[in-house]
Amino acid sequence: MKTMRGGMILGWLLLVAIGRLAAAEATNSPAAILPAWETITNRWGAVAVAVIQQQAEAGDVSAQYYLADWYFTTEGPGNDPVQSFAWMQRLAQRGVVKAERKLGWKLFSGDGTATNVVAAVDWLTKASNQGDIYAQLDLGWMYEYGKGVAEDDAAAARFYRLAADQGDHAGEKDLARMYLNGHGVERNVDTAKQWMRKALNLNSAEDQYAMGDFLNSEFAPEGYQLTNDLAAAIEWYRKAADQGLAKAQYALAELYDTGRLGDDHRADCIPWYLKAAAQGNADALAKIPQLNELYPGNPLLNSVDPLAAQKQAAAAGDLGAQFDLAVRYHLGDGVPKDPAEAFKWMSKAAEHEISPVTKTIDAHYYLGVMYETGEGVARNMTNAFKLYQAAAVGGNKPDPFVRLGQMYENGEGVAPDDQQAVENYLQALQFGFFPTSDDTARTTGMEHLLGLYDQKRGLPGDPAQVGPQLDEIKSSPVLSAKAQFLLGDIYDKGQVVPRDVVEAIAWFQLAANQNWDGASQRLVQVEAAASDTQKTAASQRFDALDRRTQQSRMFYQQSAGFRASHVW
């Protein structure tokens, strides 16, 4: 999936980048048609709206443009997107280039009118054909990311080039990126570098950092490294870092810390982390608490207060620091146990947008646990349920699905619903068995699902689906004696699947070997009624299951050191 340019795209989509648009006023339209924005505001800024309206109705272009902008940007009762659209449309129809571009974006975003992407592209294209840089960038973005039009990298590159050829630095950067990735143009790293150099002021620390970032590109989706200029990237990072740019200092520290500059130089990350942290860089501050463990005995760390750095990073909004600080207060790790502080920082961590493979999912999940258990906050099962739902959307761990299943099963924080309980347990089981991952949640979900089916609860609309679902469960190791017993019971009863004496005996035997209450008695009962053929088949089935179970349990125990324990 392609990644959008966050700041620029947000500005376009919300149509609030007034500063950027104001700067464009003097450069993108003929002075005879529309004066510069400063001239317009000086003329109309202190005039009553009714007077401006009269002049606009009389055909004054600057009055029309001022009204279109005022109806869009003013706060309170005067804000009227429909009026803003109407005046912008009149200007566009008179051939005012900026109005053509702005009308295009109003049509694209449905601002004051119904969304009409076809008309939006038409107006943006008219503005682009008259040299409007921002329309060219807008169209490039739309085609690159398939926003309202079919994705077309070649078209995107053409529009970016139009802007770049006019000396627009955003267009130059975009075109450099297209050449670097080979999107819409033949991949050419040298050409990419040339365009990037045009876009940047290489005496500026920010632009030196940008060049370092560009040269330090990682790997494309196709697997090849985009550039091999690590040495050059380091040079530019260092120039920016020497000018005091904190994020460049952090970038250098990371290169040392990860061993990209050689294992013997990893400890050289410390001064750069400390310099970045001293400027309040949240990423660097969050890293400080780990340095004593990674580089024990380093004299540069003697005066460092890891806890203070972690608190500062958390206060600056760093997700990892907020989450880790919550865990500290929960466990009493280096601080007195304080449920209220744990809740406070976990709440802040959960304010970050849910994103797969990040601590945002854990933050939502553990905040749900805190609401469920009443740790640091009044117990609230409804809030717990909502947070578990949010964590489940992230989809990177079984735990929230299991808790949702239990809440649906027991009617906690939500109306009882066996079907929803089963659905969530099945979702939890999709994560499978991995020796290096804690298996508690998956096992719990398995036990609850089998328990419901054993009671003929939550069954699918098509009973024939139960057999394949049980087969899917058995395709992963079943280490729990309770789950083994329930499987034996289900196959022995034959109520939700056809009775299978061989399966029943094998699973009861496994449960009995773990001394599960009642398993030995049921095993004796089923074997007493089984034929010799069934007993032989059951013995073979048990041997196969037992070998697999023992092997999986051994791997799980051996991997204990690799597993992160549950925080709560």
Residue pairs with C-beta under 8 A, 6 or more apart in sequence:
2 144
2 145
4 141
4 145
5 141
5 174
8 137
8 141
8 170
9 141
11 17
11 20
12 105
12 138
12 141
13 109
15 72
15 102
15 105
15 106
15 109
15 111
16 73
18 73
20 134
21 37
21 98
21 102
21 134
22 37
22 38
24 98
24 133
24 134
25 34
25 36
25 37
25 38
25 40
25 98
26 36
26 37
26 38
28 97
28 98
28 101
28 131
28 132
28 133
28 134
29 96
29 97
29 98
30 97
33 61
33 94
33 95
33 96
34 40
34 61
34 62
34 65
34 91
34 96
34 98
34 99
35 43
35 62
39 62
40 62
40 65
40 66
41 66
43 62
43 66
44 52
44 62
44 63
44 66
49 67
49 70
49 78
52 63
52 66
52 67
52 70
53 63
53 67
55 63
56 63
56 64
56 66
56 67
56 87
61 91
61 94
61 96
64 87
64 90
64 91
65 87
65 91
65 96
65 98
65 99
67 83
67 84
67 87
68 84
68 87
68 88
68 91
68 99
68 102
69 84
70 78
70 84
71 78
71 79
71 80
71 81
71 83
71 84
71 87
72 79
72 81
72 84
72 111
72 112
73 79
80 112
81 111
81 112
82 112
82 113
83 112
84 106
84 111
84 112
85 103
85 106
85 111
85 112
85 113
86 112
88 99
88 102
88 103
88 106
89 99
89 103
91 99
91 103
92 99
92 100
92 102
92 103
92 123
92 126
97 127
97 130
97 131
97 132
97 135
98 127
98 132
100 123
100 124
100 126
100 127
100 130
100 132
100 135
101 123
101 124
101 127
101 132
101 134
101 135
101 138
103 123
104 119
104 120
104 121
104 122
104 123
104 124
104 127
104 135
104 138
105 111
105 120
105 124
105 138
106 112
106 113
107 113
107 115
107 116
107 117
107 119
107 120
107 123
108 115
108 117
108 120
108 124
108 142
108 147
108 148
109 115
117 148
117 149
120 148
121 139
121 142
121 148
121 149
124 135
124 138
124 139
124 142
125 135
125 139
127 134
127 135
128 135
128 136
128 139
128 159
128 162
131 166
133 163
133 166
133 168
133 171
136 159
136 160
136 162
136 163
136 168
136 171
137 159
137 160
137 163
137 168
137 170
137 171
137 174
139 155
139 156
139 159
140 155
140 156
140 157
140 158
140 159
140 160
140 163
140 171
140 174
141 147
141 156
142 148
142 149
142 156
143 149
143 151
143 152
143 153
143 155
143 156
143 159
144 151
144 153
144 156
144 178
144 183
144 184
145 151
152 184
153 178
153 183
153 184
154 184
154 185
155 184
156 178
156 183
156 184
157 175
157 178
157 183
157 184
157 185
158 184
160 171
160 174
160 175
160 178
161 171
161 175
162 171
163 170
163 171
163 172
163 174
164 171
164 172
164 174
164 175
164 195
164 198
165 171
167 198
169 198
169 199
169 200
170 199
172 195
172 196
172 198
172 199
173 195
173 196
173 199
175 195
176 192
176 193
176 194
176 195
176 196
176 199
176 214
177 183
177 192
178 184
178 185
179 185
179 187
179 188
179 189
179 191
179 192
179 195
180 187
180 189
180 192
180 214
180 217
180 226
180 227
181 187
181 220
181 226
189 226
189 227
192 214
193 214
193 215
196 210
196 211
196 214
197 211
200 207
200 208
200 210
200 211
201 207
202 208
202 211
202 236
205 239
205 240
205 243
205 244
205 245
205 248
206 240
206 245
208 236
208 237
208 239
208 240
208 243
208 245
208 248
209 236
209 237
209 240
209 245
209 247
209 248
209 251
211 233
211 236
212 233
212 234
212 235
212 236
212 237
212 240
212 248
212 251
213 233
213 251
214 227
214 233
215 227
215 229
215 230
215 232
215 233
215 236
216 227
216 229
216 230
216 233
216 237
216 251
216 255
217 225
217 226
217 227
218 225
218 226
219 225
219 226
220 226
227 233
230 255
230 260
234 252
234 255
234 261
237 248
237 251
237 252
237 255
238 248
238 252
240 248
241 248
241 249
241 251
241 252
241 272
241 275
244 279
246 275
246 276
246 279
246 280
246 281
246 284
247 276
247 281
247 283
249 272
249 273
249 275
249 276
249 279
249 281
249 284
250 272
250 273
250 276
250 281
250 283
250 284
252 269
252 272
253 269
253 270
253 272
253 273
253 276
253 284
253 287
254 269
255 261
255 269
256 265
256 266
256 267
256 268
256 269
256 272
257 266
257 269
257 273
257 287
257 294
258 266
259 266
261 268
266 295
267 295
267 298
270 291
270 295
270 298
270 300
270 301
271 300
273 284
273 287
273 288
273 291
274 284
274 288
274 300
274 304
276 283
276 284
277 284
277 285
277 287
277 288
277 309
277 312
280 312
280 316
282 313
282 316
282 317
282 318
282 321
283 313
283 318
284 313
285 309
285 310
285 312
285 313
285 316
285 318
285 321
286 309
286 310
286 313
286 314
286 318
286 320
286 321
286 324
288 304
288 306
288 309
288 310
288 313
289 306
289 307
289 309
289 310
289 324
291 298
291 301
291 304
291 306
292 301
292 304
292 306
295 301
307 328
307 334
307 335
310 321
310 324
310 325
310 328
311 321
311 325
313 320
313 321
314 321
314 322
314 325
314 345
314 348
317 348
319 349
319 352
319 358
319 359
319 360
319 363
320 359
322 345
322 346
322 348
322 349
322 363
323 345
323 346
323 349
323 359
323 362
323 363
325 341
325 345
326 341
326 342
326 343
326 344
326 345
326 346
326 349
326 363
326 366
327 333
327 342
327 567
328 334
328 335
328 342
329 335
329 337
329 338
329 339
329 341
329 342
329 345
330 337
330 339
330 342
330 375
330 567
330 568
331 337
331 567
335 341
338 376
339 370
339 375
339 376
340 376
341 376
342 370
342 375
342 376
343 367
343 370
343 375
343 376
343 377
344 376
346 363
346 366
346 367
346 370
347 367
349 359
349 360
349 363
349 367
350 360
350 363
350 364
350 367
350 387
350 390
352 358
352 360
352 363
353 360
354 360
354 361
354 364
354 390
354 391
354 393
354 394
355 361
355 394
356 394
356 395
356 396
357 396
360 394
361 391
361 394
361 396
361 397
361 400
362 391
362 397
362 567
364 387
364 388
364 390
364 391
364 394
364 400
365 387
365 388
365 391
365 397
365 399
365 400
365 403
366 567
366 568
367 387
368 383
368 384
368 385
368 386
368 387
368 388
368 391
368 400
368 403
369 375
369 384
369 568
370 376
370 377
370 568
371 377
371 379
371 380
371 381
371 383
371 384
371 387
372 379
372 381
372 384
372 403
373 379
373 568
381 407
381 412
381 413
382 413
382 414
383 413
384 403
384 407
384 413
385 404
385 407
385 412
385 413
385 414
388 400
388 403
388 404
388 407
389 400
389 404
391 397
391 399
391 400
392 400
392 401
392 404
392 424
392 427
397 431
397 441
398 427
398 428
398 429
398 430
398 431
398 441
398 442
398 445
399 428
399 441
399 566
401 424
401 425
401 427
401 428
401 441
401 445
402 424
402 425
402 428
402 441
402 442
402 444
402 445
402 448
404 420
404 424
405 420
405 421
405 422
405 423
405 424
405 425
405 428
405 445
405 448
405 449
406 412
406 421
406 448
407 413
407 414
408 414
408 416
408 417
408 418
408 420
408 421
408 424
409 416
409 418
409 421
409 448
409 452
410 416
418 452
418 457
418 458
419 458
421 448
421 452
421 458
422 449
422 452
422 453
422 458
422 459
422 460
424 445
425 445
425 446
425 448
425 449
425 452
426 449
426 469
428 441
428 442
428 445
429 442
429 445
429 446
429 449
429 472
429 473
429 476
431 437
431 442
432 442
432 476
433 439
433 442
433 476
433 477
433 552
435 552
435 555
435 556
435 558
435 559
436 559
436 562
436 563
437 563
438 563
438 564
438 565
438 566
439 479
439 556
440 566
442 476
443 479
443 480
443 483
446 473
446 478
446 480
446 483
447 480
447 482
447 483
447 486
449 473
450 473
450 483
450 486
450 487
450 490
451 486
452 458
453 459
453 466
453 470
453 486
453 490
453 496
454 486
454 489
454 490
454 493
454 496
456 495
456 496
459 466
459 496
460 466
460 469
463 496
466 496
466 497
467 497
467 498
470 487
470 490
470 497
473 487
474 487
477 548
477 549
477 552
477 553
478 484
478 487
478 510
478 549
479 549
479 552
479 553
479 556
481 510
481 511
481 514
481 515
481 516
481 519
482 511
482 516
484 507
484 508
484 510
484 511
484 514
484 516
484 519
485 507
485 508
485 511
485 516
485 518
485 519
485 522
487 503
487 507
488 503
488 504
488 505
488 506
488 507
488 508
488 510
488 511
488 519
488 522
488 523
488 526
489 504
489 522
490 496
490 497
491 497
491 499
491 500
491 501
491 503
491 504
491 507
492 499
492 501
492 504
492 508
492 522
492 526
493 499
494 500
501 526
501 529
501 530
501 534
501 538
502 534
502 537
502 538
502 541
503 541
504 526
505 523
505 526
505 527
505 530
505 534
505 535
505 538
505 541
505 542
506 538
506 541
506 542
506 545
507 545
508 519
508 522
508 523
508 526
509 523
509 538
509 542
509 546
510 542
510 545
510 546
510 549
511 519
512 519
512 520
512 523
513 546
527 535
527 538
530 538
